[in-house]
């Protein structure tokens, strides 16, 4: 695996929570951040795929009658009979 070191600025309280979480999971902070970023990017990618699929399905869907004017009450209930 080809890796590169980076500098990351975090608030002290956030850094402490990350250290504690990494220790609780018996892993390094680097591994925890790597896993979190991979999960974030994968979820974002899945969301975009689902969104595109949903939009495509909506385009192919049967019309539900939208666009035509609603009937008024007298047209619905013809009581002149």
SEVO-287656 format. One record per atom (N, C-alpha, C): z, y, x; residue number from 0; residue in three letters; atom name. Coordinates in Angstrom, 3 decimals. Example, Ala and Ser with C-alpha at 12.3 -4.5 7.8 and 13.67 -1.06 7.14 Angstrom:
BEGIN
[atom [7.800, -5.690, 13.190], 0, "ALA", "N"]
[atom [7.800, -4.500, 12.300], 0, "ALA", "CA"]
[atom [7.800, -3.300, 13.200], 0, "ALA", "C"]
[atom [7.080, -2.250, 12.850], 1, "SER", "N"]
[atom [7.140, -1.060, 13.670], 1, "SER", "CA"]
[atom [7.870, 0.030, 12.900], 1, "SER", "C"]
***
This chain:
BEGIN
[atom [0.000, -1.182, 0.855], 0, "UNK", "N"]
[atom [0.000, 0.000, 0.000], 0, "UNK", "CA"]
[atom [0.000, 1.234, 0.893], 0, "UNK", "C"]
[atom [-0.940, 2.120, 0.674], 1, "UNK", "N"]
[atom [-1.055, 3.352, 1.432], 1, "UNK", "CA"]
[atom [-0.242, 4.424, 0.724], 1, "UNK", "C"]
[atom [0.823, 4.889, 1.343], 2, "UNK", "N"]
[atom [1.695, 5.878, 0.701], 2, "UNK", "CA"]
[atom [1.742, 7.146, 1.525], 2, "UNK", "C"]
[atom [2.232, 8.209, 0.890], 3, "UNK", "N"]
[atom [2.389, 9.495, 1.559], 3, "UNK", "CA"]
[atom [3.699, 10.103, 1.097], 3, "UNK", "C"]
[atom [4.428, 10.658, 2.033], 4, "UNK", "N"]
[atom [5.676, 11.324, 1.698], 4, "UNK", "CA"]
[atom [5.391, 12.670, 1.057], 4, "UNK", "C"]
[atom [6.244, 13.056, 0.105], 5, "UNK", "N"]
[atom [6.134, 14.355, -0.549], 5, "UNK", "CA"]
[atom [7.500, 15.023, -0.561], 5, "UNK", "C"]
[atom [7.504, 16.306, -0.796], 6, "UNK", "N"]
[atom [8.748, 17.049, -0.980], 6, "UNK", "CA"]
[atom [8.863, 17.379, -2.457], 6, "UNK", "C"]
[atom [10.029, 17.108, -3.000], 7, "UNK", "N"]
[atom [10.256, 17.326, -4.425], 7, "UNK", "CA"]
[atom [11.520, 18.149, -4.586], 7, "UNK", "C"]
[atom [11.437, 19.231, -5.310], 8, "UNK", "N"]
[atom [12.611, 20.062, -5.561], 8, "UNK", "CA"]
[atom [13.167, 19.731, -6.938], 8, "UNK", "C"]
[atom [14.445, 19.369, -6.975], 9, "UNK", "N"]
[atom [15.126, 19.038, -8.218], 9, "UNK", "CA"]
[atom [16.438, 19.802, -8.306], 9, "UNK", "C"]
[atom [16.868, 20.087, -9.514], 10, "UNK", "N"]
[atom [18.189, 20.671, -9.704], 10, "UNK", "CA"]
[atom [19.226, 19.652, -9.237], 10, "UNK", "C"]
[atom [20.368, 20.153, -8.744], 11, "UNK", "N"]
[atom [21.386, 19.263, -8.188], 11, "UNK", "CA"]
[atom [21.885, 18.246, -9.212], 11, "UNK", "C"]
[atom [22.090, 18.686, -10.458], 12, "UNK", "N"]
[atom [22.595, 17.750, -11.469], 12, "UNK", "CA"]
[atom [21.558, 16.669, -11.801], 12, "UNK", "C"]
[atom [20.281, 17.027, -11.809], 13, "UNK", "N"]
[atom [19.231, 16.047, -12.052], 13, "UNK", "CA"]
[atom [19.145, 15.069, -10.886], 13, "UNK", "C"]
[atom [19.228, 15.583, -9.672], 14, "UNK", "N"]
[atom [19.194, 14.723, -8.481], 14, "UNK", "CA"]
[atom [20.342, 13.714, -8.505], 14, "UNK", "C"]
[atom [21.516, 14.161, -8.893], 15, "UNK", "N"]
[atom [22.669, 13.262, -8.973], 15, "UNK", "CA"]
[atom [22.431, 12.164, -10.004], 15, "UNK", "C"]
[atom [21.866, 12.517, -11.152], 16, "UNK", "N"]
[atom [21.584, 11.521, -12.186], 16, "UNK", "CA"]
[atom [20.531, 10.510, -11.718], 16, "UNK", "C"]
[atom [19.525, 10.986, -10.985], 17, "UNK", "N"]
[atom [18.501, 10.082, -10.461], 17, "UNK", "CA"]
[atom [19.112, 9.124, -9.453], 17, "UNK", "C"]
[atom [19.972, 9.635, -8.571], 18, "UNK", "N"]
[atom [20.649, 8.779, -7.588], 18, "UNK", "CA"]
[atom [21.495, 7.723, -8.287], 18, "UNK", "C"]
[atom [22.226, 8.139, -9.307], 19, "UNK", "N"]
[atom [23.078, 7.207, -10.044], 19, "UNK", "CA"]
[atom [22.249, 6.141, -10.761], 19, "UNK", "C"]
[atom [21.143, 6.549, -11.358], 20, "UNK", "N"]
[atom [20.271, 5.604, -12.070], 20, "UNK", "CA"]
[atom [19.668, 4.605, -11.095], 20, "UNK", "C"]
[atom [19.202, 5.088, -9.947], 21, "UNK", "N"]
[atom [18.627, 4.202, -8.937], 21, "UNK", "CA"]
[atom [19.672, 3.198, -8.447], 21, "UNK", "C"]
[atom [20.889, 3.667, -8.223], 22, "UNK", "N"]
[atom [21.959, 2.774, -7.770], 22, "UNK", "CA"]
[atom [22.278, 1.732, -8.839], 22, "UNK", "C"]
[atom [22.315, 2.162, -10.093], 23, "UNK", "N"]
[atom [22.615, 1.237, -11.191], 23, "UNK", "CA"]
[atom [21.540, 0.154, -11.314], 23, "UNK", "C"]
[atom [20.304, 0.519, -10.973], 24, "UNK", "N"]
[atom [19.198, -0.443, -11.052], 24, "UNK", "CA"]
[atom [18.984, -1.179, -9.726], 24, "UNK", "C"]
[atom [19.828, -0.874, -8.755], 25, "UNK", "N"]
[atom [19.761, -1.510, -7.441], 25, "UNK", "CA"]
[atom [18.376, -1.310, -6.809], 25, "UNK", "C"]
[atom [17.908, -0.071, -6.841], 26, "UNK", "N"]
[atom [16.601, 0.270, -6.280], 26, "UNK", "CA"]
[atom [16.700, 1.608, -5.571], 26, "UNK", "C"]
[atom [15.659, 1.994, -4.897], 27, "UNK", "N"]
[atom [15.640, 3.291, -4.213], 27, "UNK", "CA"]
[atom [15.181, 4.386, -5.180], 27, "UNK", "C"]
[atom [15.481, 5.622, -4.803], 28, "UNK", "N"]
[atom [15.011, 6.742, -5.619], 28, "UNK", "CA"]
[atom [13.487, 6.802, -5.592], 28, "UNK", "C"]
[atom [12.887, 6.493, -4.455], 29, "UNK", "N"]
[atom [11.427, 6.499, -4.362], 29, "UNK", "CA"]
[atom [10.812, 5.492, -5.309], 29, "UNK", "C"]
[atom [11.370, 4.282, -5.336], 30, "UNK", "N"]
[atom [10.834, 3.246, -6.219], 30, "UNK", "CA"]
[atom [11.027, 3.630, -7.683], 30, "UNK", "C"]
[atom [12.180, 4.205, -7.994], 31, "UNK", "N"]
[atom [12.450, 4.640, -9.361], 31, "UNK", "CA"]
[atom [11.447, 5.713, -9.794], 31, "UNK", "C"]
[atom [11.182, 6.684, -8.920], 32, "UNK", "N"]
[atom [10.222, 7.739, -9.244], 32, "UNK", "CA"]
[atom [8.809, 7.170, -9.357], 32, "UNK", "C"]
[atom [8.443, 6.265, -8.454], 33, "UNK", "N"]
[atom [7.119, 5.636, -8.508], 33, "UNK", "CA"]
[atom [6.927, 4.912, -9.828], 33, "UNK", "C"]
[atom [7.924, 4.093, -10.195], 34, "UNK", "N"]
[atom [7.835, 3.341, -11.451], 34, "UNK", "CA"]
[atom [7.767, 4.266, -12.662], 34, "UNK", "C"]
[atom [8.568, 5.329, -12.629], 35, "UNK", "N"]
[atom [8.587, 6.274, -13.753], 35, "UNK", "CA"]
[atom [7.252, 6.993, -13.895], 35, "UNK", "C"]
[atom [6.664, 7.401, -12.789], 36, "UNK", "N"]
[atom [5.373, 8.089, -12.835], 36, "UNK", "CA"]
[atom [4.261, 7.159, -13.296], 36, "UNK", "C"]
[atom [4.276, 5.922, -12.827], 37, "UNK", "N"]
[atom [3.268, 4.949, -13.272], 37, "UNK", "CA"]
[atom [3.376, 4.719, -14.767], 37, "UNK", "C"]
[atom [4.605, 4.557, -15.257], 38, "UNK", "N"]
[atom [4.825, 4.332, -16.691], 38, "UNK", "CA"]
[atom [4.356, 5.544, -17.493], 38, "UNK", "C"]
[atom [4.679, 6.738, -17.027], 39, "UNK", "N"]
[atom [4.262, 7.965, -17.697], 39, "UNK", "CA"]
[atom [2.746, 8.050, -17.797], 39, "UNK", "C"]
[atom [2.062, 7.796, -16.704], 40, "UNK", "N"]
[atom [0.601, 7.882, -16.688], 40, "UNK", "CA"]
[atom [-0.034, 6.797, -17.539], 40, "UNK", "C"]
[atom [0.542, 5.616, -17.545], 41, "UNK", "N"]
[atom [0.017, 4.523, -18.364], 41, "UNK", "CA"]
[atom [0.183, 4.838, -19.849], 41, "UNK", "C"]
[atom [1.353, 5.348, -20.230], 42, "UNK", "N"]
[atom [1.595, 5.700, -21.630], 42, "UNK", "CA"]
[atom [0.654, 6.815, -22.069], 42, "UNK", "C"]
[atom [0.437, 7.799, -21.201], 43, "UNK", "N"]
[atom [-0.466, 8.907, -21.526], 43, "UNK", "CA"]
[atom [-1.881, 8.384, -21.712], 43, "UNK", "C"]
[atom [-2.288, 7.470, -20.848], 44, "UNK", "N"]
[atom [-3.622, 6.882, -20.934], 44, "UNK", "CA"]
[atom [-3.774, 6.080, -22.228], 44, "UNK", "C"]
[atom [-2.763, 5.284, -22.569], 45, "UNK", "N"]
[atom [-2.792, 4.499, -23.811], 45, "UNK", "CA"]
[atom [-2.854, 5.410, -25.030], 45, "UNK", "C"]
[atom [-2.121, 6.528, -24.987], 46, "UNK", "N"]
[atom [-2.124, 7.470, -26.095], 46, "UNK", "CA"]
[atom [-3.524, 8.039, -26.294], 46, "UNK", "C"]
[atom [-4.154, 8.452, -25.202], 47, "UNK", "N"]
[atom [-5.492, 9.029, -25.304], 47, "UNK", "CA"]
[atom [-6.494, 8.008, -25.837], 47, "UNK", "C"]
[atom [-6.398, 6.762, -25.396], 48, "UNK", "N"]
[atom [-7.287, 5.713, -25.894], 48, "UNK", "CA"]
[atom [-7.079, 5.511, -27.392], 48, "UNK", "C"]
[atom [-5.826, 5.454, -27.811], 49, "UNK", "N"]
[atom [-5.520, 5.269, -29.234], 49, "UNK", "CA"]
[atom [-6.007, 6.445, -30.066], 49, "UNK", "C"]
[atom [-5.828, 7.639, -29.533], 50, "UNK", "N"]
[atom [-6.267, 8.847, -30.239], 50, "UNK", "CA"]
[atom [-7.778, 8.828, -30.436], 50, "UNK", "C"]
[atom [-8.529, 8.503, -29.373], 51, "UNK", "N"]
[atom [-9.990, 8.459, -29.476], 51, "UNK", "CA"]
[atom [-10.426, 7.387, -30.470], 51, "UNK", "C"]
[atom [-9.759, 6.241, -30.433], 52, "UNK", "N"]
[atom [-10.095, 5.146, -31.354], 52, "UNK", "CA"]
[atom [-9.834, 5.558, -32.803], 52, "UNK", "C"]
[atom [-8.703, 6.222, -33.047], 53, "UNK", "N"]
[atom [-8.363, 6.664, -34.402], 53, "UNK", "CA"]
[atom [-9.371, 7.685, -34.912], 53, "UNK", "C"]
[atom [-9.772, 8.604, -34.063], 54, "UNK", "N"]
[atom [-10.754, 9.611, -34.474], 54, "UNK", "CA"]
[atom [-12.087, 8.951, -34.796], 54, "UNK", "C"]
[atom [-12.485, 7.999, -33.982], 55, "UNK", "N"]
[atom [-13.743, 7.290, -34.230], 55, "UNK", "CA"]
[atom [-13.683, 6.519, -35.553], 55, "UNK", "C"]
[atom [-12.556, 5.870, -35.832], 56, "UNK", "N"]
[atom [-12.394, 5.143, -37.095], 56, "UNK", "CA"]
[atom [-12.453, 6.095, -38.287], 56, "UNK", "C"]
[atom [-11.865, 7.276, -38.146], 57, "UNK", "N"]
[atom [-11.904, 8.259, -39.232], 57, "UNK", "CA"]
[atom [-13.333, 8.726, -39.489], 57, "UNK", "C"]
[atom [-14.105, 8.872, -38.429], 58, "UNK", "N"]
[atom [-15.500, 9.299, -38.599], 58, "UNK", "CA"]
[atom [-16.321, 8.238, -39.331], 58, "UNK", "C"]
[atom [-15.990, 6.966, -39.110], 59, "UNK", "N"]
[atom [-16.737, 5.868, -39.721], 59, "UNK", "CA"]
[atom [-16.211, 5.490, -41.107], 59, "UNK", "C"]
[atom [-15.086, 6.052, -41.507], 60, "UNK", "N"]
[atom [-14.440, 5.669, -42.767], 60, "UNK", "CA"]
[atom [-15.271, 6.090, -43.975], 60, "UNK", "C"]
[atom [-15.058, 5.387, -45.068], 61, "UNK", "N"]
[atom [-15.719, 5.727, -46.322], 61, "UNK", "CA"]
[atom [-15.171, 7.040, -46.850], 61, "UNK", "C"]
[atom [-16.004, 7.838, -47.471], 62, "UNK", "N"]
[atom [-15.510, 9.101, -48.023], 62, "UNK", "CA"]
[atom [-14.507, 8.845, -49.154], 62, "UNK", "C"]
[atom [-13.505, 9.653, -49.206], 63, "UNK", "N"]
[atom [-12.464, 9.496, -50.225], 63, "UNK", "CA"]
[atom [-12.593, 10.513, -51.346], 63, "UNK", "C"]
[atom [-13.728, 11.139, -51.449], 64, "UNK", "N"]
[atom [-13.956, 12.067, -52.549], 64, "UNK", "CA"]
[atom [-13.594, 13.488, -52.238], 64, "UNK", "C"]
[atom [-13.245, 13.767, -51.038], 65, "UNK", "N"]
[atom [-12.922, 15.137, -50.666], 65, "UNK", "CA"]
[atom [-14.148, 16.026, -50.751], 65, "UNK", "C"]
[atom [-13.962, 17.262, -51.082], 66, "UNK", "N"]
[atom [-15.069, 18.195, -51.128], 66, "UNK", "CA"]
[atom [-15.584, 18.462, -52.527], 66, "UNK", "C"]
[atom [-15.314, 17.593, -53.459], 67, "UNK", "N"]
[atom [-15.789, 17.876, -54.814], 67, "UNK", "CA"]
[atom [-14.674, 18.599, -55.572], 67, "UNK", "C"]
[atom [-15.030, 19.457, -56.498], 68, "UNK", "N"]
[atom [-14.010, 20.243, -57.197], 68, "UNK", "CA"]
[atom [-13.147, 19.371, -58.116], 68, "UNK", "C"]
[atom [-11.916, 19.760, -58.223], 69, "UNK", "N"]
[atom [-10.998, 19.066, -59.134], 69, "UNK", "CA"]
[atom [-11.317, 19.437, -60.573], 69, "UNK", "C"]
[atom [-11.082, 18.494, -61.456], 70, "UNK", "N"]
[atom [-11.250, 18.796, -62.879], 70, "UNK", "CA"]
[atom [-10.024, 19.567, -63.347], 70, "UNK", "C"]
[atom [-10.252, 20.457, -64.305], 71, "UNK", "N"]
[atom [-9.110, 21.175, -64.845], 71, "UNK", "CA"]
[atom [-8.467, 20.325, -65.951], 71, "UNK", "C"]
[atom [-7.386, 20.772, -66.474], 72, "UNK", "N"]
[atom [-6.607, 20.007, -67.446], 72, "UNK", "CA"]
[atom [-7.408, 19.675, -68.699], 72, "UNK", "C"]
[atom [-8.167, 20.640, -69.192], 73, "UNK", "N"]
[atom [-8.922, 20.399, -70.420], 73, "UNK", "CA"]
[atom [-10.027, 19.369, -70.192], 73, "UNK", "C"]
[atom [-10.590, 19.317, -69.010], 74, "UNK", "N"]
[atom [-11.607, 18.313, -68.717], 74, "UNK", "CA"]
[atom [-10.986, 16.917, -68.605], 74, "UNK", "C"]
[atom [-9.774, 16.844, -68.091], 75, "UNK", "N"]
[atom [-9.104, 15.547, -67.948], 75, "UNK", "CA"]
[atom [-8.635, 15.005, -69.292], 75, "UNK", "C"]
[atom [-8.118, 15.893, -70.122], 76, "UNK", "N"]
[atom [-7.537, 15.470, -71.405], 76, "UNK", "CA"]
[atom [-8.294, 16.164, -72.550], 76, "UNK", "C"]
[atom [-9.395, 15.587, -72.919], 77, "UNK", "N"]
[atom [-10.180, 16.162, -73.993], 77, "UNK", "CA"]
[atom [-9.465, 15.850, -75.314], 77, "UNK", "C"]
[atom [-8.772, 16.834, -75.858], 78, "UNK", "N"]
[atom [-7.976, 16.617, -77.083], 78, "UNK", "CA"]
[atom [-8.690, 17.129, -78.333], 78, "UNK", "C"]
[atom [-9.941, 17.455, -78.199], 79, "UNK", "N"]
[atom [-10.701, 17.966, -79.329], 79, "UNK", "CA"]
[atom [-11.273, 16.844, -80.192], 79, "UNK", "C"]
[atom [-11.019, 15.615, -79.847], 80, "UNK", "N"]
[atom [-11.577, 14.485, -80.592], 80, "UNK", "CA"]
[atom [-10.781, 14.155, -81.798], 80, "UNK", "C"]
***
